[in-house]
Amino acid sequence: MIRVESSDVYEALAARWCAAHRAVRARIVAGHEAGELADDADVKALASLATTTLYGLAIKARDGTLRARLRGTVEQLMRMWPRHGAA
């Protein structure tokens, strides 16, 4: 349950998360429409994966994870990305 004294903070953070998710999804949709992604790419799932990864990376960075390890996570995610024409 949200505590009354922190509900404004919670609402502000939720609004930021939604805005970030919409921006990421819009870019993925544009890439899909431009043929950058596999035809069967699930845009909604990719947007969720990307934003969830971004927030996870932010938490890990805050907790002191080394930049190289964070970069490795991003590089692995991008290797898994469904590119057009990839087999």
C-alpha positions as CSV (number, residue, x, y, z in Angstrom):
1,M,0.0,0.0,0.0
2,I,1.2,3.5,-0.8
3,R,1.8,5.7,2.2
4,V,0.0,9.0,2.1
5,E,3.1,11.1,2.6
6,S,4.9,9.4,-0.4
7,S,2.1,9.1,-2.8
8,D,3.1,12.2,-4.7
9,V,6.6,10.8,-5.2
10,Y,5.2,7.4,-6.3
11,E,2.9,9.1,-8.8
12,A,5.7,11.2,-10.2
13,L,7.9,8.2,-10.6
14,A,5.1,6.2,-12.2
15,A,4.5,9.0,-14.7
16,R,8.2,9.2,-15.6
17,W,8.3,5.4,-16.1
18,C,5.2,5.5,-18.4
19,A,6.7,8.4,-20.4
20,A,10.0,6.6,-20.8
21,H,8.2,3.4,-21.8
22,R,6.2,5.2,-24.4
23,A,9.3,6.9,-25.9
24,V,11.2,3.6,-26.1
25,R,8.1,1.8,-27.6
26,A,7.7,4.6,-30.2
27,R,11.4,4.2,-31.3
28,I,11.0,0.4,-31.5
29,V,7.8,0.8,-33.6
30,A,9.6,3.2,-35.9
31,G,12.5,0.7,-36.3
32,H,10.0,-2.1,-37.0
33,E,8.2,0.0,-39.6
34,A,11.6,0.9,-41.2
35,G,12.4,-2.8,-41.6
36,E,15.2,-2.8,-38.9
37,L,13.6,-5.6,-36.9
38,A,12.4,-9.0,-37.8
39,D,8.9,-9.1,-39.3
40,D,7.6,-11.1,-36.4
41,A,9.2,-9.0,-33.7
42,D,6.8,-8.3,-30.8
43,V,7.1,-4.6,-30.4
44,K,5.2,-4.5,-27.1
45,A,7.4,-7.2,-25.5
46,L,10.6,-5.6,-26.8
47,A,9.6,-2.2,-25.3
48,S,9.0,-3.9,-22.0
49,L,12.3,-5.8,-22.2
50,A,14.2,-2.6,-23.0
51,T,12.7,-0.4,-20.3
52,T,12.9,-3.2,-17.7
53,T,16.6,-3.7,-18.6
54,L,17.2,0.1,-18.4
55,Y,15.7,0.3,-14.9
56,G,17.6,-2.8,-13.8
57,L,20.8,-1.3,-15.1
58,A,20.1,2.0,-13.2
59,I,19.7,0.0,-9.9
60,K,22.8,-2.0,-10.5
61,A,24.8,1.2,-11.4
62,R,23.5,2.8,-8.2
63,D,24.7,-0.2,-6.2
64,G,28.2,0.1,-7.7
65,T,28.3,-2.5,-10.5
66,L,31.3,-1.8,-12.7
67,R,30.7,-0.1,-16.1
68,A,32.2,-3.0,-18.0
69,R,29.6,-5.4,-16.5
70,L,26.7,-3.0,-17.3
71,R,28.0,-2.6,-20.8
72,G,28.2,-6.4,-21.1
73,T,24.5,-6.7,-20.2
74,V,23.6,-4.2,-22.9
75,E,25.8,-5.9,-25.5
76,Q,24.1,-9.3,-24.7
77,L,20.7,-7.7,-24.9
78,M,21.5,-6.3,-28.3
79,R,22.8,-9.7,-29.5
80,M,19.4,-11.1,-28.7
81,W,17.5,-8.3,-30.5
82,P,15.4,-9.7,-33.4
83,R,17.1,-8.1,-36.4
84,H,15.6,-8.1,-39.9
85,G,17.2,-10.9,-42.0
86,A,19.0,-12.5,-39.1
87,A,18.8,-16.3,-38.9
